[in-house]
Amino acid sequence: MDLLGWFKSKKAPTANTARDRLMMVVAIQRDQDGRRTTTGNGGAVSYLPALREELLAVVRKYVSVPDSAVKVDVQKEAGLEVLEMNITLPERT
Amino acid sequence: MAKIIVVTSGKGGVGKTTTSASFATGLAARGKKTVVIDFDVGLRNLDLIMGCERRVVFDFVNVIQGEANLRQALIKDKNNENLSILAASQTRDKDALTEEGVEKVLNDLAKEFDYIVCDSPAGIERGAHLAMYFADEALVVTNPEVSSVRDSDRVLGLLSSKTRKSEKSEGRVREHLVLTRYNPVRVEKGEMLSVKDVQDILAIPLLGVIPEASAVLTASNSGAPVILDQNNEAGQAYEDLVARFLGEDRPHRFVEVQKKGFLSKLFGG
């Protein structure tokens, strides 16, 4: 019996799963309520900075890019919200 | 002018009544004339948490229906003369609370008190609606748990649309996050949503973090709001919360894992 393994065996942390699931349901809920997904001080969509950070981390798994390489924005056009993402890859040398 | 504060959450069992009792007790301890009202018609419980269940003669609904006047229904707190309690009725009539009735009682209380704390029932039905409708500020009580956070977000939606302030375009209800039953050890292990996670999702200012503590149960057992137990972390956290609400700048305690010394490890301190 792998005693050491038994002692070490740990379930994967679930707090991150909880956070991601919540962000999703809350975004949908706010949409249905006709609320904007805004922070208290208005304007920006609350999850955008986090989304940008995570995208940047994913891109950096493959290429090294500066912070400014990932741009995320929400545009409102005729009652439609469009999530716009721009990822600039470095030029090949 | 009196300030009306609703303590609300959506989900039940997250600590609304515990928070209402300690918040009101803390305000009164700082010399503010405070009244705390139980809006949970049919499921009265604030009286138990405040330890005045045997002194309830008349209640909120009696006053609304003109069967008693406010003076008869208000129960003076046994420890602090600045604090009064208005108990909920045990009637099963769901329509016992009316908007006009609640408004009149709040107007009358506003002449006498600095702070009116409205302990909302769970859910988003009539009682919860009326508890928040006249509010100037809201304490949104949330546990670091998915269903509680989601329900709190629903309530935030209602606070921004279904209140007198929003309907009459008199500005916004000022929202405060109160995170209860927080366990930093579980957060560190990645088992529990962190303060930051909840703040990121709900996007309202944090008023206080109340650590999970056995003292909350013992306080309710004995009918003394946990804020009176200043030897305990939860009591101290509520004390900080009240100070912050009144404008003091206090750092958030009990959000990090306390590193235990050798002796306290040994003796379980």
Interface residues (C-beta under 8 A of the other chain):
Chain A: P13 T14 A15 N16 A18 R19 R21 L22 M23 V25 V26 Q29 R30 D33 R35 T38 T39 G40 S46 Y47 A50
Chain B: E145 V146 V149 R150 D153 R154 G157 S160 S161 E175 V187 K189 G190 E191 M192 L193 S194 D197 D200 I201 L202 A203 I204 P205
